[in-house]
Amino acid sequence: MKIAVLIARILLGLTFVVFGLNFFFNFIHMPQPVMSEKAQAFSGGLFGSGYFFQYMKVIEITSGLAILFNRYTAFFLLILFPVSVNIFLFHTILAPAGIPMALAIIVLHVFLGIAYRKYYASIFTAVPVV
């Protein structure tokens, strides 16, 4: 199990670091996939905000590095979970060409969430006592 968690952690961390850095430095030249009108409108709105993608990519890079170096991993998995879900839903609903990568990201993320579940136990306390 430890080896599977290590491999999943490295794959997920590298994915977020590499694609986050690629946003800023464009070292992986990927052709723009054909997207539906709704997908273009969604992406255009996020890009049009002028800050959202930059902010998200910085979070992806820092979280990915923390996951790679196994520092505050449970915390950064929690931070990245909404990003992974959004990637999965975007490609499932609006841009199906990216489903394989989106599926890999969500599977790795859920697997790591299960592996680190003991660190999340206190979050799911219904009535916390102070």
C-alpha positions, -999 to +999 in steps of 0.1 A: +000+000+000+028+024+008+043+020-027+009+026-043+004+057-023+039+069-031+033+063-069-001+080-068+013+110-048+042+115-073+019+112-103-007+136-089+019+161-077+038+160-110+006+165-129-003+196-111+033+210-110+040+204-147+006+217-160+007+246-136+042+256-148+032+250-184+005+277-180+031+303-173+061+290-194+043+271-222+070+244-226+046+217-236+031+228-269-003+212-270-028+219-298-060+235-285-087+207-284-120+213-301-144+226-275-181+232-276-195+267-275-204+262-238-168+251-230-154+281-248-178+304-230-168+289-196-131+291-203-134+326-218-151+338-187-124+325-164-096+338-186-115+371-190-116+377-153-079+385-156-068+367-124-086+334-119-063+311-140-031+327-126-044+322-091-055+287-097-022+277-113-001+291-084-022+270-061-017+240-083+021+245-084+025+250-046+001+222-037+017+199-062+051+206-048+039+200-013+024+167-023+055+157-042+077+164-011+051+148+013+047+180+033+012+188+047-001+163+021-035+158+036-041+195+037-030+202+001-050+172-011-080+189+005-071+223-011-067+207-046-099+185-044-122+212-058-098+218-087-097+181-095-135+178-094-138+209-116-113+194-141-133+162-141-167+178-145-154+202-172-141+174-193-170+151-186-197+176-195-182+203-217-150+190-234-150+152-236-117+150-254-099+154-221-118+127-202-089+102-199-066+127-181-095+141-160-104+106-150-068+098-140-066+129-119-099+122-100-090+085-095-056+094-081-071+121-059-098+099-045-073+071-039-050+094-020-080+108-001-088+073+011-052+066+019-051+098+041-086+094+055-074+092+092-062+128+089-097+139+079-116+123+108-118+155+128-133+175+099-163+152+099-173+158+135-209+168+136-208+188+168-173+200+177-166+206+213-144+237+221 
